[in-house]
Amino acid sequence: MKTLIKTIYLLCTFIPFALISGCSALDLINTIAKVHPVKSKKNIAFDSAYPRLNYDLYYPSAPKQAQSSKTPVIVFFYGGSWNSGEKSEYEFVGRSLASKGFIVAVPNYRLYPEVKYPEFLQDGAKAIASILQQLSLPELTDYNPSKKIILMGHSAGGYNAAMLAMDDRWLSEVGLDRHNTVSGLIGLAGAYNIYPIAVPEVKPVFNHPDYPPLSQPIDHTKNARVPTLLLIPETDELVSIERNTLALSKALAQANTHQQVTIIKNTNHITLIGTLSPLLFFKGDSLTPITNFVHQISTPD
């Protein structure tokens, strides 16, 4: 028992650090995630002008025998204050969600200082257009993928997902209609309402103090009309729950948009996304509310 307690303690302390610093525990997280026997395609390019712009795709090991219903499609954007992060670090997210019967894409986007707002949103829109094309390939058509996608993101990635899901500008730039493309939004400790910015490394991303107009998800709630699940940790030392998630939830409710907020017990800002790893089985459960929400909003295209 003492050994088990010590192991749990080390995982609780070491793994959250690994998610931030990129040390070898992250390799362990993704290696353990291979317990989910799903298929994957790696490094699918969506803009040849920028070698970084590619995505990984995860999907069930085989289609359902009677694939009469659509397979939900999730596009996940990782966080990192818009200045760090790499899709390969989140294999555990792709595998975990694909094990529930979903098709999951994890795209890269360009980071500061290479780019500022709104270029990473434009990258996200390009990724979505490419992913929709990828779903029409023979190896995936047997899964009967949905023609609409669910956008999901953690922290800064939650911002990206929310802006792409609620603001018409970005998908229209790649010839897509937001309402015909996005069926739902899942945000995990997202940054939805961050002005004025207090974090020094984030300030230049949005040209502090000369913030671009209509550049926050909360600016677009009146016309969003996208079913939304917002997950929050019990404590968040990085992104204010009240100022971001609860404020967004209230604004969506006032606009008569379906939204729900779920607290994931025993988590903080980092371990919230970590609960999608089998290694954090002793933390709260985020996979169940995500799975339930996806099934709840998945209707025939």
C-alpha positions as CSV (number, residue, x, y, z in Angstrom):
1,M,0.0,0.0,0.0
2,K,2.8,2.4,0.8
3,T,4.3,1.7,-2.6
4,L,1.0,2.5,-4.3
5,I,0.6,5.7,-2.3
6,K,4.2,6.8,-3.3
7,T,3.5,6.0,-6.9
8,I,0.3,8.0,-6.9
9,Y,2.1,10.9,-5.3
10,L,4.9,10.8,-7.9
11,L,2.4,10.7,-10.7
12,C,0.4,13.6,-9.3
13,T,3.5,15.8,-8.9
14,F,5.7,14.7,-11.8
15,I,3.2,14.3,-14.6
16,P,1.7,17.8,-14.3
17,F,5.3,19.2,-14.4
18,A,6.0,17.1,-17.5
19,L,3.0,18.5,-19.3
20,I,4.5,21.9,-18.9
21,S,8.2,21.2,-19.3
22,G,8.1,18.4,-21.9
23,C,10.3,16.1,-19.8
24,S,10.4,12.3,-20.3
25,A,7.2,11.7,-18.2
26,L,5.3,13.0,-21.2
27,D,6.7,10.2,-23.3
28,L,5.5,7.8,-20.6
29,I,2.0,9.3,-20.8
30,N,1.8,8.8,-24.5
31,T,3.4,5.3,-24.3
32,I,0.8,4.2,-21.8
33,A,-1.9,5.7,-24.0
34,K,-1.1,2.9,-26.5
35,V,-3.2,0.7,-24.3
36,H,-6.0,2.1,-26.5
37,P,-5.7,0.0,-29.7
38,V,-6.7,2.6,-32.2
39,K,-5.4,3.5,-35.7
40,S,-3.4,6.7,-36.4
41,K,-2.0,8.7,-39.3
42,K,0.7,11.1,-38.4
43,N,2.0,14.4,-39.9
44,I,-0.7,15.1,-42.5
45,A,0.3,18.5,-44.0
46,F,-2.3,21.1,-44.5
47,D,-0.1,24.1,-45.7
48,S,3.1,23.3,-47.6
49,A,4.4,26.8,-47.0
50,Y,4.9,26.1,-43.3
51,P,6.5,22.7,-42.4
52,R,5.0,23.0,-38.9
53,L,1.4,22.9,-40.2
54,N,0.4,19.3,-40.1
55,Y,-1.9,17.2,-37.9
56,D,-2.3,13.7,-36.5
57,L,-5.4,11.7,-37.0
58,Y,-6.7,8.9,-34.6
59,Y,-9.7,6.7,-35.2
60,P,-11.1,3.4,-34.0
61,S,-9.3,0.2,-35.0
62,A,-12.3,-0.9,-37.1
63,P,-15.6,0.5,-38.1
64,K,-18.7,-0.7,-36.3
65,Q,-20.2,-3.8,-38.0
66,A,-23.4,-1.9,-38.7
67,Q,-22.2,1.6,-39.4
68,S,-25.6,3.1,-40.0
69,S,-24.9,6.1,-37.7
70,K,-22.4,8.8,-38.3
71,T,-19.0,8.6,-36.5
72,P,-18.4,11.9,-34.5
73,V,-15.4,13.9,-35.5
74,I,-13.4,15.9,-32.9
75,V,-10.7,18.5,-33.7
76,F,-8.6,19.1,-30.6
77,F,-6.4,22.2,-30.1
78,Y,-3.7,22.1,-27.4
79,G,-2.8,24.9,-25.1
80,G,0.5,26.6,-24.3
81,S,-0.1,30.4,-24.1
82,W,0.2,30.5,-27.9
83,N,4.0,30.3,-27.6
84,S,4.5,26.6,-26.9
85,G,3.1,23.1,-27.7
86,E,3.3,20.4,-30.2
87,K,0.7,18.0,-31.5
88,S,2.7,14.9,-30.7
89,E,2.6,15.7,-27.0
90,Y,-1.1,15.0,-27.1
91,E,-1.2,11.6,-28.5
92,F,-2.9,10.5,-25.2
93,V,-5.8,12.8,-26.0
94,G,-6.3,11.5,-29.5
95,R,-6.1,7.8,-28.5
96,S,-8.4,8.3,-25.5
97,L,-11.1,9.9,-27.5
98,A,-10.7,7.5,-30.4
99,S,-11.1,4.6,-28.0
100,K,-14.7,5.9,-27.4
101,G,-15.5,5.5,-31.1
102,F,-14.6,9.0,-32.4
103,I,-12.4,10.2,-35.2
104,V,-10.0,12.7,-33.6
105,A,-7.6,15.2,-35.3
106,V,-4.8,17.0,-33.4
107,P,-3.4,19.9,-35.5
108,N,-0.4,22.1,-35.0
109,Y,-0.6,25.8,-35.4
110,R,2.1,28.5,-35.6
111,L,3.2,30.1,-32.4
112,Y,4.5,33.4,-31.1
113,P,6.9,35.0,-31.9
114,E,6.5,33.6,-35.4
115,V,2.9,34.8,-35.5
116,K,0.4,36.8,-33.5
117,Y,-3.4,37.0,-33.4
118,P,-5.1,36.1,-35.7
119,E,-2.7,33.9,-37.7
120,F,-3.0,30.9,-35.4
121,L,-6.8,31.0,-36.0
122,Q,-6.3,31.1,-39.7
123,D,-4.0,28.0,-39.3
124,G,-6.8,26.3,-37.4
125,A,-9.3,27.1,-40.1
126,K,-7.0,25.7,-42.8
127,A,-6.5,22.5,-40.7
128,I,-10.3,22.0,-40.4
129,A,-10.7,22.3,-44.2
130,S,-8.0,19.7,-44.7
131,I,-9.4,17.4,-42.1
132,L,-12.8,17.5,-43.8
133,Q,-11.1,16.5,-47.1
134,Q,-9.2,13.7,-45.3
135,L,-12.5,12.2,-44.1
136,S,-13.6,11.6,-47.7
137,L,-10.6,9.2,-48.3
138,P,-11.6,5.5,-48.8
139,E,-9.8,4.3,-45.6
140,L,-12.2,6.6,-43.5
141,T,-15.4,6.5,-45.5
142,D,-16.2,3.0,-44.0
143,Y,-16.5,4.8,-40.6
144,N,-19.3,7.0,-42.1
145,P,-17.7,10.2,-40.5
146,S,-20.0,13.1,-39.7
147,K,-19.8,16.0,-42.1
148,K,-19.9,18.3,-39.1
149,I,-17.1,18.5,-36.5
150,I,-16.8,19.2,-32.8
151,L,-14.1,21.6,-31.8
152,M,-12.3,21.0,-28.5
153,G,-9.4,22.7,-26.8
154,H,-7.6,23.2,-23.5
155,S,-6.4,26.6,-22.2
156,A,-5.2,28.7,-25.1
157,G,-6.4,25.9,-27.3
158,G,-9.8,26.4,-25.8
159,Y,-9.6,30.0,-27.0
160,N,-8.8,28.7,-30.5
161,A,-11.6,26.2,-30.6
162,A,-14.1,28.7,-29.3
163,M,-13.2,31.4,-31.8
164,L,-13.4,29.0,-34.7
165,A,-16.7,27.7,-33.4
166,M,-18.4,31.0,-32.7
167,D,-16.8,33.6,-35.0
168,D,-17.8,33.3,-38.7
169,R,-14.6,35.1,-40.0
170,W,-12.1,32.3,-39.9
171,L,-13.9,29.4,-41.5
172,S,-15.3,31.7,-44.2
173,E,-11.7,32.5,-45.2
174,V,-11.3,28.9,-46.3
175,G,-14.7,28.6,-48.0
176,L,-16.6,27.0,-45.1
177,D,-19.8,28.0,-43.5
178,R,-19.5,27.8,-39.7
179,H,-23.1,26.6,-39.1
180,N,-22.7,23.8,-41.6
181,T,-19.3,22.9,-40.4
182,V,-19.3,23.0,-36.5
183,S,-21.8,20.9,-34.5
184,G,-20.4,21.5,-31.0
185,L,-17.7,23.1,-28.8
186,I,-15.9,21.5,-25.8
187,G,-13.7,23.8,-23.8
188,L,-11.3,22.7,-21.0
189,A,-10.2,25.6,-18.7
190,G,-10.3,27.8,-21.8
191,A,-9.2,31.4,-22.2
192,Y,-12.4,33.1,-23.3
193,N,-12.2,36.6,-21.8
194,I,-8.6,37.6,-21.0
195,Y,-8.5,41.3,-21.5
196,P,-6.8,43.2,-19.9
197,I,-3.9,40.6,-20.2
198,A,-1.8,40.2,-17.0
199,V,0.5,37.5,-18.2
200,P,3.7,39.1,-19.7
201,E,4.4,36.5,-22.3
202,V,0.8,36.6,-23.6
203,K,0.7,40.4,-24.0
204,P,2.5,40.7,-27.3
205,V,0.3,37.9,-28.8
206,F,-2.6,40.3,-28.8
207,N,-0.7,43.6,-29.1
208,H,-1.3,44.7,-25.5
209,P,-2.6,47.3,-24.8
210,D,-4.0,47.9,-28.3
211,Y,-6.2,44.9,-28.3
212,P,-7.8,43.9,-31.7
213,P,-11.6,44.4,-31.7
214,L,-13.8,41.3,-31.4
215,S,-10.9,39.1,-30.6
216,Q,-12.3,37.3,-27.6
217,P,-14.8,34.4,-27.7
218,I,-17.1,36.2,-25.3
219,D,-17.5,38.9,-28.0
220,H,-19.3,36.3,-30.2
221,T,-21.9,34.7,-27.9
222,K,-25.0,36.4,-29.3
223,N,-24.7,34.7,-32.7
224,A,-22.8,31.6,-31.6
225,R,-25.6,29.1,-31.7
226,V,-23.3,26.2,-31.0
227,P,-24.0,23.6,-28.3
228,T,-21.2,24.0,-25.7
229,L,-19.7,21.9,-22.9
230,L,-17.3,23.8,-20.6
231,L,-15.1,21.7,-18.3
232,I,-13.4,23.4,-15.3
233,P,-11.0,22.1,-12.6
234,E,-11.7,22.6,-8.9
235,T,-8.8,25.1,-8.8
236,D,-7.2,27.1,-11.5
237,E,-4.1,29.2,-10.8
238,L,-3.5,30.1,-14.5
239,V,-6.9,31.0,-16.0
240,S,-9.6,32.6,-13.9
241,I,-12.7,30.3,-13.8
242,E,-15.0,33.2,-13.0
243,R,-13.7,35.6,-15.6
244,N,-13.5,33.1,-18.4
245,T,-15.6,29.9,-18.2
246,L,-18.4,31.2,-15.9
247,A,-18.6,34.5,-17.8
248,L,-18.8,32.7,-21.2
249,S,-21.4,30.3,-19.8
250,K,-23.6,33.2,-18.6
251,A,-23.3,35.0,-21.9
252,L,-24.2,31.9,-23.9
253,A,-27.2,31.2,-21.6
254,Q,-28.4,34.8,-22.2
255,A,-28.2,34.1,-25.9
256,N,-30.3,31.0,-25.5
257,T,-27.5,28.7,-26.6
258,H,-27.3,25.3,-25.1
259,Q,-24.4,25.2,-22.7
260,Q,-23.3,23.2,-19.6
261,V,-20.5,23.6,-17.1
262,T,-19.0,20.6,-15.4
263,I,-16.5,20.7,-12.6
264,I,-13.9,17.9,-12.7
265,K,-13.0,17.0,-9.1
266,N,-9.5,16.8,-7.8
267,T,-8.0,18.7,-10.8
268,N,-6.2,21.9,-11.5
269,H,-5.5,23.7,-14.8
270,I,-2.9,21.1,-15.9
271,T,-4.3,17.9,-14.5
272,L,-7.6,18.7,-16.1
273,I,-6.3,17.7,-19.5
274,G,-4.2,15.0,-17.9
275,T,-7.4,13.2,-16.8
276,L,-7.6,12.0,-20.4
277,S,-4.5,9.9,-19.7
278,P,-4.8,6.4,-18.2
279,L,-2.0,7.4,-15.8
280,L,-4.3,9.8,-14.0
281,F,-7.0,7.3,-13.3
282,F,-7.1,8.4,-9.7
283,K,-7.9,12.0,-10.7
284,G,-11.3,13.2,-11.8
285,D,-13.1,11.9,-14.9
286,S,-13.4,14.2,-17.9
287,L,-13.8,11.5,-20.5
288,T,-17.3,10.6,-19.4
289,P,-18.9,14.1,-19.7
290,I,-17.1,14.6,-23.0
291,T,-18.4,11.3,-24.3
292,N,-21.9,11.9,-23.1
293,F,-21.9,15.4,-24.6
294,V,-20.7,14.2,-28.0
295,H,-23.4,11.5,-28.1
296,Q,-26.0,14.0,-27.0
297,I,-25.3,16.5,-29.8
298,S,-24.5,13.9,-32.5
299,T,-27.5,13.9,-34.9
300,P,-27.8,12.9,-38.6
301,D,-26.1,15.4,-40.8
